[in-house]
């Protein structure tokens, strides 16, 4: 196995562990008396990041059936956290988005993540943080390029 393959496997494992940590943080940060659950939060986060979207795009990104995404979204609409809007150009197309309350939850979650990341980064020196952030930016540019080729 080449060094690149070894590094790729190690990075894949580390990224998965980090994603799992963030999922745990999200599930634990939802107050027990919250008006939304983890699955609803995932839709809120996706819409907050992507902006107005088609239901099929949400389902694809979350790896769930459109009917499942629709059910989750219906609950968000009932709670006043999201809304539907028909396209002016093609009335058959319905786009979904967050309401102001939904955007506030998205921002709250981002703030929670930032606190978590701050705790992680605080254990690194300034030089290591700058190096790490520079490498992450390069990795994200490469990931965007690779994923855009896959989506075509």
Wavefront OBJ file of the C-alpha trace (Angstrom):
o trace
v 0.000 0.000 0.000
v 1.383 3.432 -0.945
v 1.891 6.280 1.508
v -0.946 8.164 -0.185
v -3.302 5.216 0.350
v -2.255 4.902 3.990
v -2.722 8.643 4.542
v -6.092 8.550 2.773
v -7.343 5.762 5.007
v -6.093 7.489 8.152
v -7.684 10.811 7.160
v -10.946 9.047 6.309
v -11.029 7.448 9.744
v -10.167 10.707 11.516
v -12.804 12.643 9.577
v -15.425 10.029 10.405
v -14.517 10.246 14.081
v -14.824 14.044 13.946
v -18.198 13.835 12.187
v -19.359 11.395 14.865
v -18.217 13.842 17.553
v -20.247 16.629 15.905
v -23.309 14.383 15.614
v -22.972 13.507 19.286
v -22.622 17.195 20.143
v -25.753 18.003 18.140
v -27.821 15.246 19.685
v -26.649 16.126 23.215
v -27.084 19.878 22.769
v -30.799 19.610 21.972
v -32.638 20.379 25.213
v -35.068 17.612 26.304
v -37.993 20.053 26.103
v -36.958 21.318 22.653
v -39.512 21.904 19.927
v -37.429 19.908 17.427
v -35.647 16.556 17.329
v -32.330 15.449 15.816
v -33.775 14.524 12.400
v -35.529 17.884 12.194
v -32.301 19.612 13.217
v -30.467 17.910 10.343
v -32.974 19.397 7.878
v -32.657 22.809 9.551
v -28.866 22.620 9.267
v -28.968 21.613 5.626
v -31.395 24.399 4.704
v -29.424 26.904 6.739
v -26.284 25.959 4.854
v -27.741 25.492 1.363
v -30.584 28.018 1.411
v -33.874 27.488 -0.445
v -33.950 23.967 -1.897
v -36.145 21.381 -3.558
v -37.365 18.567 -1.314
v -35.665 15.970 -3.534
v -32.314 17.741 -3.049
v -32.753 17.669 0.732
v -33.604 13.966 0.652
v -30.576 13.226 -1.552
v -28.164 15.138 0.688
v -29.488 13.425 3.832
v -29.672 9.979 2.220
v -33.372 9.527 2.978
v -36.508 8.975 0.910
v -38.353 12.059 -0.354
v -41.433 10.926 1.586
v -39.376 10.836 4.798
v -37.938 14.296 4.115
v -41.439 15.588 3.380
v -42.742 14.234 6.695
v -39.900 15.873 8.607
v -40.420 19.114 6.721
v -44.183 19.063 7.386
v -43.434 19.003 11.120
v -41.029 21.932 10.733
v -43.725 23.897 8.880
v -46.277 23.080 11.599
v -43.807 24.388 14.191
v -43.222 27.605 12.261
v -39.567 26.757 11.559
v -39.802 26.329 7.780
v -41.975 27.297 4.822
v -42.746 26.251 1.256
v -42.790 28.547 -1.763
v -43.865 27.790 -5.323
v -41.585 28.857 -8.142
v -42.797 31.911 -10.073
v -41.471 30.407 -13.326
v -42.809 26.874 -12.870
v -45.652 26.426 -10.369
v -44.926 22.683 -10.173
v -41.612 23.388 -8.455
v -41.836 23.918 -4.711
v -38.834 25.295 -2.877
v -38.474 24.975 0.870
v -36.637 27.286 3.234
v -36.299 28.265 6.871
v -38.367 30.937 8.561
v -36.708 33.501 10.823
v -37.241 31.122 13.764
v -35.646 28.291 11.792
v -32.675 30.499 10.904
v -32.287 31.386 14.596
v -31.994 27.655 15.402
v -29.452 27.247 12.589
v -27.414 30.118 14.058
v -27.719 28.671 17.574
v -26.347 25.334 16.333
v -23.461 27.068 14.548
v -22.666 28.897 17.786
v -22.638 25.566 19.672
v -20.257 24.088 17.087
v -18.016 27.153 17.315
v -17.747 26.705 21.094
v -16.794 23.049 20.593
v -14.208 23.883 17.922
v -12.802 26.701 20.052
v -12.177 24.214 22.857
v -10.386 21.912 20.423
v -8.301 24.652 18.812
v -7.398 26.216 22.164
v -5.203 23.181 22.798
v -3.083 24.017 19.752
v -0.539 26.798 19.478
v -1.103 29.675 17.060
v 1.347 28.254 14.498
v -0.400 24.859 14.482
v -3.832 26.517 14.171
v -2.728 28.607 11.179
v -1.176 25.544 9.529
v -4.245 23.403 10.247
v -6.697 26.011 8.913
v -4.609 26.532 5.779
v -4.547 22.796 5.095
v -8.293 22.461 5.761
v -9.002 25.232 3.233
v -6.893 23.423 0.621
v -8.641 20.130 1.405
v -12.068 21.785 1.044
v -11.142 23.322 -2.332
v -10.001 19.894 -3.529
v -13.111 18.220 -2.090
v -15.356 20.742 -3.872
v -13.562 20.081 -7.170
v -13.783 16.304 -6.801
v -17.446 16.350 -5.714
v -18.446 18.694 -8.551
v -17.038 16.145 -11.025
v -18.972 13.339 -9.317
v -22.277 15.288 -9.367
v -22.120 15.767 -13.158
l 1 2 3 4 5 6 7 8 9 10 11 12 13 14 15 16 17 18 19 20 21 22 23 24 25 26 27 28 29 30 31 32 33 34 35 36 37 38 39 40 41 42 43 44 45 46 47 48 49 50 51 52 53 54 55 56 57 58 59 60 61 62 63 64 65 66 67 68 69 70 71 72 73 74 75 76 77 78 79 80 81 82 83 84 85 86 87 88 89 90 91 92 93 94 95 96 97 98 99 100 101 102 103 104 105 106 107 108 109 110 111 112 113 114 115 116 117 118 119 120 121 122 123 124 125 126 127 128 129 130 131 132 133 134 135 136 137 138 139 140 141 142 143 144 145 146 147 148 149 150 151 152
